[in-house]
Amino acid sequence: QRLGDALRPRVRSVRVITSARVPIVSLESHSSVQADVSLGSDDGATAVLTGLARAQPAFVPVVLALKLLLSQHALNKVYTGGVSSFRLCVMVARLFEERARSEVVEPSD
């Protein structure tokens, strides 16, 4: 709650969601960029996502394009039945993995 109070003067809107598994601060900037920040969860997800972004240069642009598409269809908020950013990242990572696997050329006999 204190974090939300501290951020209010710097962003257009702040909503603190305490009913989620971990507390979430939902923000919207003055330029309409939205972000949800989860607090108190250190499960290594940041390191995994950073590694994926470094390994695949197209990873971040694909995830951002899909996030925009989900947002346009109101499917970007987990607490309203949408897809979480982490889940979306995992799906995109799997897509890249499958794509790389299908491009591997088998050695000829």
C-alpha positions as CSV (number, residue, x, y, z in Angstrom):
1,Q,0.0,0.0,0.0
2,R,2.9,2.4,0.8
3,L,4.5,1.7,-2.6
4,G,1.2,2.6,-4.3
5,D,0.9,5.8,-2.3
6,A,4.5,6.8,-3.2
7,L,3.9,6.1,-6.9
8,R,0.6,8.0,-7.3
9,P,2.1,11.4,-8.1
10,R,4.3,9.9,-10.8
11,V,1.7,7.9,-12.8
12,R,-1.8,8.4,-14.0
13,S,-3.3,5.6,-12.0
14,V,-2.2,3.1,-9.3
15,R,-4.2,0.2,-8.1
16,V,-3.0,-2.2,-5.3
17,I,-4.4,-5.7,-5.6
18,T,-4.1,-7.5,-2.4
19,S,-6.4,-10.4,-3.2
20,A,-3.8,-12.0,-5.6
21,R,-1.5,-14.8,-4.4
22,V,1.2,-12.2,-4.1
23,P,0.4,-8.5,-3.8
24,I,0.3,-6.7,-7.2
25,V,0.6,-3.0,-8.0
26,S,-1.1,-2.2,-11.2
27,L,0.2,1.1,-12.8
28,E,-0.8,3.2,-15.8
29,S,1.6,5.9,-16.9
30,H,0.7,9.3,-18.3
31,S,1.4,7.9,-21.8
32,S,-1.1,5.0,-21.2
33,V,1.6,2.3,-20.7
34,Q,0.3,-0.3,-18.3
35,A,2.3,-2.5,-16.0
36,D,1.6,-4.9,-13.2
37,V,4.3,-5.4,-10.6
38,S,4.2,-8.4,-8.3
39,L,5.8,-8.0,-4.9
40,G,7.3,-10.6,-2.6
41,S,7.9,-13.3,-5.2
42,D,11.5,-14.3,-5.8
43,D,11.2,-17.6,-7.8
44,G,13.9,-17.0,-10.3
45,A,11.5,-15.9,-13.1
46,T,13.5,-12.7,-13.8
47,A,16.7,-14.6,-14.4
48,V,14.9,-17.0,-16.7
49,L,13.2,-14.3,-18.7
50,T,16.5,-12.3,-19.0
51,G,18.2,-15.4,-20.3
52,L,15.5,-16.0,-22.9
53,A,15.7,-12.4,-24.1
54,R,19.4,-12.5,-24.5
55,A,19.3,-15.9,-26.3
56,Q,16.6,-14.8,-28.8
57,P,16.8,-11.2,-30.1
58,A,13.2,-11.5,-31.4
59,F,11.8,-12.7,-28.0
60,V,11.0,-9.3,-26.6
61,P,9.4,-7.8,-29.7
62,V,7.2,-10.9,-30.1
63,V,6.1,-10.8,-26.5
64,L,5.4,-7.1,-26.6
65,A,3.3,-7.5,-29.8
66,L,1.3,-10.3,-28.2
67,K,0.9,-8.3,-25.0
68,L,-0.6,-5.5,-27.1
69,L,-2.9,-7.9,-28.9
70,L,-4.1,-9.4,-25.6
71,S,-4.6,-5.9,-24.1
72,Q,-6.7,-4.9,-27.1
73,H,-9.0,-7.8,-26.4
74,A,-9.0,-7.4,-22.6
75,L,-7.1,-10.7,-22.1
76,N,-4.0,-9.2,-20.4
77,K,-5.1,-9.3,-16.7
78,V,-4.7,-12.6,-14.9
79,Y,-7.2,-11.6,-12.2
80,T,-9.9,-11.1,-14.8
81,G,-9.2,-14.4,-16.6
82,G,-6.4,-13.3,-18.9
83,V,-2.9,-14.5,-19.6
84,S,0.0,-13.5,-17.3
85,S,3.2,-12.0,-18.7
86,F,5.2,-14.9,-17.4
87,R,2.9,-17.5,-19.0
88,L,3.0,-15.5,-22.3
89,C,6.8,-15.5,-22.1
90,V,6.9,-19.2,-21.5
91,M,4.5,-19.8,-24.5
92,V,6.7,-17.7,-26.7
93,A,9.9,-19.4,-25.5
94,R,8.3,-22.8,-26.3
95,L,7.4,-21.5,-29.8
96,F,11.0,-20.5,-30.4
97,E,12.2,-23.8,-29.0
98,E,9.9,-25.8,-31.3
99,R,10.9,-23.6,-34.3
100,A,14.6,-24.1,-33.6
101,R,14.1,-27.8,-33.3
102,S,12.2,-28.0,-36.6
103,E,15.0,-26.1,-38.4
104,V,17.7,-28.6,-37.3
105,V,18.8,-30.5,-40.3
106,E,19.3,-34.2,-39.7
107,P,22.6,-35.6,-40.9
108,S,22.2,-37.6,-44.1
109,D,23.2,-41.3,-44.0
